[in-house]
Amino acid sequence: MSKVASAGWRYARCGPIAQVLTYEKFDITPGKDEAVVQMMTAPLHRVDAAVVNGTALGRKRVNMGPFCRIGGCEGVGTVVRSPAAAAATSSPVKEGDTVWVAPLHGTWATNIAVPVTHLHKINPRQAQMAATASNFLVAQQLLDGYARLQKGDIVIQNGGSSLTSLAVSALAKSYGVKVLTAATPGDRFAAAKQRHAKYGSDVFEYNGAGTRAMQAAVGRHGATLYLNGVGGRYFDSLLKCTGPMAHVVTYGAQNGFGLLISGSSLIYNEVTMAGLFAPTYLNSMSYGERQTKLEFVLKAVQEANISYPMVTAPSLEKLPEVWDDVYVKGGRKALVKMAA
């Protein structure tokens, strides 16, 4: 297939994102099973910076492309060229389709080449919401993949200022379970508390006093599911909130704070612990299963009317202007718009 002109943010080696990521014009040469996607919008995840600087957890388990690499990992665009192999085999997407680009593919560029097995057709009206679909898919798996939740069960989680934790609270409401959330005290705490309150989730400070208050709120029955996106010194304090045969799931690709565990709660409650690594989870599904889950979760999120702080870079060239909102201030997502 002939070359296609593109422009975007690429890096030739791992390192600090502000030093190694540069805006360039370049050509892409799609493979026979790859479609050309004209990107519309893509998010800036905190993990995107970790991938660029080479510190993302699980990076050795992910088949990253050779340098130079395009930054970003997911987004939404329009198929402008079908793969060369489409004439011989049916393609799940066609030219003109609005698609979600599943992780991990560089998306901070005007045009990208992506295997059709990682492109999922979506409703164009869901484009902005679908740009961060990985957060919602992970939230759904956290609720469905480990514990058989029943009405009246208690779910506890930390990392309360994140979009994933908010999606957990929103999606869990339809299960009839109670979600208790811990968030780091500080400037972002009040806003996180207000967002979770919309879905009936009480928010506690992620510190000694807050974890003791959560233990009192959980009561003697204990939590059925503990979702850990932060770790750190108070991980063990929340572990004491779990009940018999509870499940603890740790997730996130840059969790470097460690887990401080006393062990006693694990033993006498017979708690099971698991890790959820999003790229492995997404790749483990068949194309049809991933499409079904994507459609389901986007519909559920739309019905829940999730609202999360967003900042937008109006063009690719201005992407660095929103870095600090995500990587320094935190508590919000950023989107970069490439096309209307």
Secondary structure as UniProt FT lines:
FT   STRAND          4..11
FT   HELIX           17..20
FT   STRAND          22..28
FT   TURN            32..33
FT   STRAND          34..44
FT   HELIX           46..53
FT   TURN            57..58
FT   HELIX           59..61
FT   STRAND          69..70
FT   STRAND          75..81
FT   HELIX           84..87
FT   TURN            95..96
FT   STRAND          98..101
FT   STRAND          111..115
FT   HELIX           116..118
FT   STRAND          119..121
FT   HELIX           124..126
FT   HELIX           127..130
FT   TURN            131..132
FT   HELIX           133..144
FT   TURN            151..152
FT   STRAND          154..157
FT   TURN            160..161
FT   HELIX           163..172
FT   HELIX           173..175
FT   STRAND          178..183
FT   TURN            187..188
FT   HELIX           189..197
FT   TURN            198..200
FT   STRAND          202..205
FT   HELIX           208..218
FT   STRAND          223..228
FT   TURN            233..234
FT   HELIX           235..239
FT   TURN            240..241
FT   STRAND          242..251
FT   HELIX           264..268
FT   TURN            269..270
FT   STRAND          272..276
FT   HELIX           278..284
FT   HELIX           287..304
FT   STRAND          310..313
FT   HELIX           316..322
FT   HELIX           323..324
FT   HELIX           325..329
FT   STRAND          333..337
//
